[in-house]
Amino acid sequence: MKTPEAKMNEALADIAAVADPVDRAKRAAAFMETMRTEAMPQARQIRQEAVKELRAEGKSLAEIGSLLGLDRNRVQQISEGRTGGKGKSAAPDNSES
């Protein structure tokens, strides 16, 4: 079974192999849009749920940050569904409410 990274790399290699530069550029743009609109939000939700799970296990923000290589403030942002960008936030995860 291929990892998500392997699948993504295969898709990118397929795009890079397209001979026509216009078609290659359009396919690359479509891939980027799919990543932005579909893959990134799903990955954010998975990460947020994992951080919430670690918090439920009793780990502190600092401990989680150390495990993930992040600052404790960034871990808090992730757990609250904030993307970290100015004025932006991810849709709140209300599945546990």
Order of alpha helices (4+ residues) and beta strands (2+ residues): alpha-alpha-alpha-alpha-alpha
